[in-house]
């Protein structure tokens, strides 16, 4: 399957920025990827966290725009209108010190818009409405679970993104995909093949280095590096590019502290290890799930709290952000 892929225009352009530049890529993408490995955490679009500014992010990934369950209507977390005044105020606060925002579509919960929109034009319009409301020219598509295995929605999404990029020259597109220590699986590679088929210009492939499975109870920093190395070889082949250029078009997102899978805990030492590795390879950016979990749990916190509102490990507030951004 991988051998049938031709280089994606977006990654080809992005990689060219390191040398001669590319007229088809937005200026802000050029600035971000020419700088040292950036720190771009995932944050809740609807609620502020005391740790949002820790590590001085250059970009925030706003989580998540999904459908309202049954209609082709984009909503933050499936509940808030994309032009909700509270969310708009929150986004304004995040941008106040010069940071950018990247709108993240999908995620692990709810329905990604490609599952509820029934046409390319409707889906592109829904994505565009969320981008316009956030004042963003960067889109992240976090595709996992059923959304990743549904070939019809994968194709519809690719066609809608390609249309959106034709309508909005310079729109930056990231695909955030699950990964294993063996690399991207067949579904992840099929998604990239679909994007390639419909001429989607991809800026970055962001790997979710987390939740590998119960048999993976070793060092999470090592697993992240092993996963990235395996995926790097795949992406260099998929996009027909050099090793250094493939690293430039990659990002890593770790679930800090206690992961959803029992036995997996990502520590502050792991964060420092991942940051050092990513910077050494010249990766585009590193991220974490998430800024609102970047704090120690209280004494009465439940197991569920450790997965949603705190990290489940001993730490200072904002410590993971500092480790990822040093």
C-alpha positions, 0 to 999 in steps of 0.5 A, a space after each residue: 500500500 505504501 509503495 503506491 503513494 506519491 509525495 504529498 504537495 503539502 509536505 513537499 512544500 513544507 520540507 522545501 521551506 528549510 532550504 529555498 521556500 515554497 510559495 504555496 505555504 502560509 507565512 506563519 507555517 514557515 515561521 513556525 517550522 523554521 524555528 526550533 522544535 515548538 511546543 503546542 499543547 492541547 487545550 480545552 476550547 471552552 474552559 481556561 486552565 491555570 496552566 495554559 501559558 506554562 511553557 510559553 506555547 507558540 501555538 495552541 491546539 484547540 480541542 475539539 470541534 465535533 458534530 452535534 451528534 446527528 447533524 452537520 453542525 460543528 460544535 466545540 465538544 459537541 455542545 458549544 456553537 463555534 461562535 459561542 461568545 465565551 469560547 471567542 473570549 477564551 480564544 482571544 485570551 490565548 492569542 493575547 501574547 502572540 500565540 496562534 491557535 490550531 483548530 482540532 477536529 475529531 478526538 476520541 469522543 463524539 462524532 467527527 463531522 465527516 460522519 454526519 455531513 453528507 456532502 463534500 460542500 457541507 463538510 467543507 463549510 462546517 470545517 470552514 465555519 469553525 476556522 473562521 470563528 476561531 480566526 485560524 488558518 491551521 486545522 488539525 484532524 485528530 482521527 482515531 477509533 471508528 473514524 479512522 476505520 470508516 473508509 467512506 468518511 475518510 474519503 469524504 474528509 479528504 475531499 472536503 479538506 482539499 476543497 477547503 485548501 483550494 478555497 483558502 490558499 495557505 491553510 495548514 493541515 495536520 493529521 493526528 494519528 495513533 501510533 504503536 512502537 511498530 509505527 503507523 498501522 494500516 488504517 493510518 497509512 490508508 488515511 494518508 493514502 486517501 489524503 494523497 489521492 485527493 491532493 490534500 496538502 499536509 503540513 504535519 503528521 502528529 503521532 499520539 504516543 500513548 495508550 499502546 496496550 496492556 502489554 506495553 508496561 515499560 518506559 514510555 519515553 522509550 516507547 515514544 522514541 521507538 514509535 517515532 523512529 518507526 513512523 519516520 521510516 514509513 513517512 519518508 517512504 510514503 512522501 518520497 523524501 529525505 530522512 531530515 525532511 520527514 522529521 521536519 514534518 512530524 510532531 509528537 503528542 504524549 498523554 502526560 502522567 497516567 494513561 488510559 491503559 493500565 500500566 502506562 505512566 508518562 513521567 516528567 523524565 519521559 517528557 524531557 527525554 522526548 523533548 531532547 529527542 524531538 529537538 535533536 531530530 529537528 521535529 516540527 513540534 511537541 505537544 501533550 494531552 493536555 494543559 488542563 491535566 498538567 497538575 498534581 491530583 488532590 488527595 481526594 481525586 478519583 481514578 477518573 480525575 487522573 485521566 481528565 483533570 490532573 496527571 496522576 503523578 507527583 509534579 509541580 503545576 505546569 511542570 510537563 509544559 516546562 519540560 516539553 518547552 525547555 
